[in-house]
Amino acid sequence: MQEDELKKILDELYQLEPNLRDFEAELKKIIMQMSDLRPDTHFTPALAAKIKAELFQRLQANNQDNKKVFYFNIMNKKLIYAATAVMGLAIIAFALNLAIPLNQRAEEAKVANNLRTDERAPAVDAGNEEGIVKLAANAFGSLRSLAQATPSHGKMVTANGQEIGAAQAESGVAMGMGSAASIEPALAPAPTLAVNMVGGDTVSSSDAGGSSATRMVDQKMIAPWFGYTYVYKGDELSLEKEDATVYRRLKGSSNTASRLVSLIGDLDFSGLTLASFNNLSATNLSVQENKDRGLSINFDFLEDTVNIYENYQQWRISERDNCGSDEACWQRFRIKISDYPADADLIAMADSFLAEHQIDTKHYGAAQVENYWRQDYERSADKENYYIPEYASVVYPLLVDGSPVRDQSGNYFGLRVSVNLLKKAVSGLNNLSPYRYEASSYELETSVERILKIAASGGFNRSFYGTGEEMKELSLGTPERSFVQIYRYVDNRNDELMVPALVFPILDRPTTGYYGQNHVVVPLVKELLDELEQGQGGMEIMPMVKSSR
Amino acid sequence: MATVLDTTTEADLIAAAQAGNAEAFGGLYDFYIKKIYDFIYYKTLNQEVAEDLASTTFVKAWRNLAQFKSGRLGAWLYTIARNTVSDYYRQRREHLDIDDCWDLSDGQDFLSNIDKDLHLEHLREHFSALRAQDREILIMRFWQDLSFAEIAERLEKNEGAVKMACSRALQTLKTKMPLAVFILLPELINICRRTN
């Protein structure tokens, strides 16, 4: 490892825990040893080619079995021209689909849910302009074994300017492509020979047999990693016996997708006529503005979402692209705290963007700026060098049946507008989707004691903050009833569910060490509580199969 | 092989691949294969297994690409790779604690593998003392040369939490390594022997 890379690593760790500087020599040695132990993976270009060949053989075999996939060469100019010609038609088609009569969608949903007619409530609320289809109780099946899968929401910007899911960034919950059975608690139990923090002054390390070395280690060496328990200090809670509605977002614009194909079906793509294929449907469509600060608009017909991104080439800053190793150059393009726009200004930019593009916000609440980075910033010992994100997010909370929807960390989920702070312009939008849901009632928990017990362990985020060498206690205030968005990964499909939950505010967030949430969220649906109590629903970090030894 | 893939290029490739364009998917493969292969190798320490699981990872990605909606593809692929490795071990070692018996090679004699490469012995010695999460963070930071921000993205965690975990893992190595090596490792070897 190069000295400068080593220094960079240490500097990053010192930024979080300055006391580690006292042990720099030891840290260097450990890191260098670790780096030296890097195994040779035997990866070569030839190996990459070999795997690729095998991969494409497998894909080809898969495609032959599954004719739904078709291939065309996007590099074909004729096709590009033709595709451009139909893009406008596709947009119209997507818009038309939003107007498909709700009863038609309900019929589609019936088929999709594969439920007997007599298991359903007869009511298809065709007159409900909010687009909610009422189903019989428990129509979504068991809500357990939630994979908490791919979030399409909750984007926030990391220190390197990349966007990640806020829900996961804060909750530590990761998505899983595997089966639900592969989901296990996020944090494995601490290994044996655990280091115990005693009294905050010393750390003792003892061997498993208790026979030999007991060493005193300066606590300064250890960056604190605390677990947290939560004590409810709000008003008296009362939970009436009730069933309450769980919502599932309707997805899959099969009609739009089919219409789009019919629009382009007769076009000749270098001799290839789509009409020669059967039962085609479009899965997505991308269009882009070719102008300064132009945008790329992506229609996902499977998920029924529209997402907008920067057309990157149109947002480039050529001077910065050529900074190379000129640190001063890079510094000129860093966002400074003094330059950061006020929340009102960011919201005004977002409002203006939505109005310009006639995006209906009647199902979204008042805009809020996500400023989570400011919490880290305030705790940072070196504010001068703190990396302030280049993008800001303005969130319009989704309202389902009039109630705001949150993620599992209690942050609002909804329409997300991104602002490029270097360009001072709106550069993206996520989570725009038709307001179409199915509704089904589920039994809620009525035991306050049980709810508070699960809240005490951290609710949905129990795995991330619920363990540690030393447990600290935080206070919870009176909760707000809300909906929480969760994902259920079933049959290669993400179900997006909104479940009733209590969102407890954390009254006394820690001021030192890492702690990234402001709320504790506890679902009210009984079977979700069962799952939480049984330790499922979290996400493993490394492959774990518990021992039978 | 590509070393840099800007977000728009990636988004374009993803969109085309989602439309069924295998050529575009190949572009994504070219960019990510080394990262994914190395990641799997570090978790399996076996070339053939890593090849097979890397291929499986991309097959799963292709089949489920329609499910990918936003964000960086890398984080998604890492998750698929992680689950693929997990499934691999689960299918073969259901009676073992994979966290303890870390990353053994299927169908291979544990000790003979060590004989082939003393490096691997040191790896197991070091890593068996760590929490699984911390182990993965060290692999990504020191072997895959990912930044803390990139690791945070792939693990879908906060960057501060990743740094904290790294710091903790280094401390663990410093304070526990000697005991872990001499007390835990023989037990691990015995466990692993029983499975081969």
HADDOCK unambig.tbl for C-alpha pairs under 7 A between the chains (distance, minus, plus):
assign (segid A and resid 13 and name CA) (segid B and resid 163 and name CA) 6.26 0.50 0.50
assign (segid A and resid 13 and name CA) (segid B and resid 167 and name CA) 6.69 0.50 0.50
assign (segid A and resid 34 and name CA) (segid B and resid 142 and name CA) 6.86 0.50 0.50
assign (segid A and resid 35 and name CA) (segid B and resid 142 and name CA) 5.45 0.50 0.50
assign (segid A and resid 35 and name CA) (segid B and resid 143 and name CA) 6.39 0.50 0.50
assign (segid A and resid 37 and name CA) (segid B and resid 119 and name CA) 6.47 0.50 0.50
assign (segid A and resid 37 and name CA) (segid B and resid 123 and name CA) 6.75 0.50 0.50
assign (segid A and resid 38 and name CA) (segid B and resid 143 and name CA) 5.57 0.50 0.50
assign (segid A and resid 39 and name CA) (segid B and resid 119 and name CA) 6.99 0.50 0.50
assign (segid A and resid 41 and name CA) (segid B and resid 38 and name CA) 6.05 0.50 0.50
assign (segid A and resid 41 and name CA) (segid B and resid 41 and name CA) 6.18 0.50 0.50
assign (segid A and resid 48 and name CA) (segid B and resid 33 and name CA) 6.91 0.50 0.50
assign (segid A and resid 51 and name CA) (segid B and resid 51 and name CA) 6.55 0.50 0.50
assign (segid A and resid 51 and name CA) (segid B and resid 55 and name CA) 6.19 0.50 0.50
assign (segid A and resid 55 and name CA) (segid B and resid 55 and name CA) 5.55 0.50 0.50
assign (segid A and resid 55 and name CA) (segid B and resid 59 and name CA) 6.76 0.50 0.50
assign (segid A and resid 59 and name CA) (segid B and resid 59 and name CA) 6.69 0.50 0.50
assign (segid A and resid 69 and name CA) (segid B and resid 20 and name CA) 5.53 0.50 0.50
assign (segid A and resid 70 and name CA) (segid B and resid 20 and name CA) 5.39 0.50 0.50
assign (segid A and resid 71 and name CA) (segid B and resid 20 and name CA) 5.11 0.50 0.50
assign (segid A and resid 71 and name CA) (segid B and resid 21 and name CA) 5.03 0.50 0.50
assign (segid A and resid 71 and name CA) (segid B and resid 22 and name CA) 6.89 0.50 0.50
assign (segid A and resid 72 and name CA) (segid B and resid 21 and name CA) 6.06 0.50 0.50
assign (segid A and resid 73 and name CA) (segid B and resid 21 and name CA) 6.84 0.50 0.50
assign (segid A and resid 152 and name CA) (segid B and resid 69 and name CA) 5.81 0.50 0.50
assign (segid A and resid 152 and name CA) (segid B and resid 70 and name CA) 5.82 0.50 0.50
assign (segid A and resid 158 and name CA) (segid B and resid 149 and name CA) 6.47 0.50 0.50
assign (segid A and resid 159 and name CA) (segid B and resid 149 and name CA) 6.18 0.50 0.50
assign (segid A and resid 160 and name CA) (segid B and resid 149 and name CA) 6.36 0.50 0.50
assign (segid A and resid 163 and name CA) (segid B and resid 71 and name CA) 6.12 0.50 0.50
assign (segid A and resid 164 and name CA) (segid B and resid 71 and name CA) 6.06 0.50 0.50
assign (segid A and resid 164 and name CA) (segid B and resid 153 and name CA) 6.25 0.50 0.50
assign (segid A and resid 168 and name CA) (segid B and resid 156 and name CA) 5.39 0.50 0.50
assign (segid A and resid 168 and name CA) (segid B and resid 157 and name CA) 6.01 0.50 0.50
assign (segid A and resid 169 and name CA) (segid B and resid 156 and name CA) 5.36 0.50 0.50
assign (segid A and resid 169 and name CA) (segid B and resid 157 and name CA) 4.21 0.50 0.50
assign (segid A and resid 169 and name CA) (segid B and resid 158 and name CA) 4.73 0.50 0.50
assign (segid A and resid 170 and name CA) (segid B and resid 157 and name CA) 6.49 0.50 0.50
assign (segid A and resid 170 and name CA) (segid B and resid 158 and name CA) 6.13 0.50 0.50
assign (segid A and resid 172 and name CA) (segid B and resid 156 and name CA) 6.31 0.50 0.50
assign (segid A and resid 172 and name CA) (segid B and resid 157 and name CA) 4.94 0.50 0.50
assign (segid A and resid 174 and name CA) (segid B and resid 155 and name CA) 6.80 0.50 0.50
assign (segid A and resid 174 and name CA) (segid B and resid 156 and name CA) 5.79 0.50 0.50
assign (segid A and resid 176 and name CA) (segid B and resid 79 and name CA) 6.31 0.50 0.50
assign (segid A and resid 176 and name CA) (segid B and resid 80 and name CA) 6.90 0.50 0.50
assign (segid A and resid 177 and name CA) (segid B and resid 80 and name CA) 5.56 0.50 0.50
assign (segid A and resid 177 and name CA) (segid B and resid 83 and name CA) 6.90 0.50 0.50
assign (segid A and resid 178 and name CA) (segid B and resid 83 and name CA) 5.66 0.50 0.50
assign (segid A and resid 187 and name CA) (segid B and resid 133 and name CA) 6.97 0.50 0.50
assign (segid A and resid 188 and name CA) (segid B and resid 131 and name CA) 6.69 0.50 0.50
assign (segid A and resid 188 and name CA) (segid B and resid 132 and name CA) 6.73 0.50 0.50
assign (segid A and resid 190 and name CA) (segid B and resid 131 and name CA) 6.44 0.50 0.50
assign (segid A and resid 191 and name CA) (segid B and resid 129 and name CA) 6.85 0.50 0.50
assign (segid A and resid 191 and name CA) (segid B and resid 130 and name CA) 6.87 0.50 0.50
assign (segid A and resid 191 and name CA) (segid B and resid 131 and name CA) 6.39 0.50 0.50
assign (segid A and resid 207 and name CA) (segid B and resid 179 and name CA) 6.37 0.50 0.50
assign (segid A and resid 222 and name CA) (segid B and resid 168 and name CA) 6.48 0.50 0.50
assign (segid A and resid 222 and name CA) (segid B and resid 171 and name CA) 6.30 0.50 0.50
assign (segid A and resid 223 and name CA) (segid B and resid 164 and name CA) 6.64 0.50 0.50
assign (segid A and resid 223 and name CA) (segid B and resid 167 and name CA) 6.41 0.50 0.50
assign (segid A and resid 223 and name CA) (segid B and resid 168 and name CA) 6.14 0.50 0.50
assign (segid A and resid 283 and name CA) (segid B and resid 19 and name CA) 6.29 0.50 0.50
assign (segid A and resid 284 and name CA) (segid B and resid 19 and name CA) 6.61 0.50 0.50
assign (segid A and resid 286 and name CA) (segid B and resid 15 and name CA) 6.98 0.50 0.50
assign (segid A and resid 311 and name CA) (segid B and resid 8 and name CA) 6.40 0.50 0.50
assign (segid A and resid 312 and name CA) (segid B and resid 8 and name CA) 5.31 0.50 0.50
assign (segid A and resid 514 and name CA) (segid B and resid 160 and name CA) 6.38 0.50 0.50
assign (segid A and resid 514 and name CA) (segid B and resid 161 and name CA) 6.17 0.50 0.50
assign (segid A and resid 541 and name CA) (segid B and resid 132 and name CA) 6.69 0.50 0.50
assign (segid A and resid 541 and name CA) (segid B and resid 133 and name CA) 5.34 0.50 0.50
assign (segid A and resid 542 and name CA) (segid B and resid 82 and name CA) 6.96 0.50 0.50
assign (segid A and resid 542 and name CA) (segid B and resid 132 and name CA) 5.44 0.50 0.50
assign (segid A and resid 542 and name CA) (segid B and resid 133 and name CA) 6.21 0.50 0.50
assign (segid A and resid 542 and name CA) (segid B and resid 136 and name CA) 7.00 0.50 0.50
assign (segid A and resid 543 and name CA) (segid B and resid 85 and name CA) 6.87 0.50 0.50
assign (segid A and resid 543 and name CA) (segid B and resid 86 and name CA) 4.35 0.50 0.50
assign (segid A and resid 543 and name CA) (segid B and resid 98 and name CA) 6.47 0.50 0.50
assign (segid A and resid 543 and name CA) (segid B and resid 99 and name CA) 6.81 0.50 0.50
assign (segid A and resid 544 and name CA) (segid B and resid 86 and name CA) 6.98 0.50 0.50
assign (segid A and resid 544 and name CA) (segid B and resid 97 and name CA) 6.41 0.50 0.50
assign (segid A and resid 544 and name CA) (segid B and resid 98 and name CA) 5.00 0.50 0.50
assign (segid A and resid 544 and name CA) (segid B and resid 99 and name CA) 5.18 0.50 0.50
assign (segid A and resid 545 and name CA) (segid B and resid 90 and name CA) 6.46 0.50 0.50
assign (segid A and resid 545 and name CA) (segid B and resid 94 and name CA) 6.35 0.50 0.50
assign (segid A and resid 545 and name CA) (segid B and resid 96 and name CA) 6.28 0.50 0.50
assign (segid A and resid 545 and name CA) (segid B and resid 97 and name CA) 4.82 0.50 0.50
assign (segid A and resid 545 and name CA) (segid B and resid 98 and name CA) 5.23 0.50 0.50
assign (segid A and resid 545 and name CA) (segid B and resid 99 and name CA) 6.97 0.50 0.50
assign (segid A and resid 546 and name CA) (segid B and resid 96 and name CA) 6.32 0.50 0.50
assign (segid A and resid 546 and name CA) (segid B and resid 97 and name CA) 4.43 0.50 0.50
assign (segid A and resid 546 and name CA) (segid B and resid 98 and name CA) 7.00 0.50 0.50
assign (segid A and resid 547 and name CA) (segid B and resid 95 and name CA) 6.00 0.50 0.50
assign (segid A and resid 547 and name CA) (segid B and resid 96 and name CA) 4.58 0.50 0.50
assign (segid A and resid 547 and name CA) (segid B and resid 97 and name CA) 3.92 0.50 0.50
assign (segid A and resid 548 and name CA) (segid B and resid 95 and name CA) 5.57 0.50 0.50
assign (segid A and resid 548 and name CA) (segid B and resid 96 and name CA) 6.19 0.50 0.50
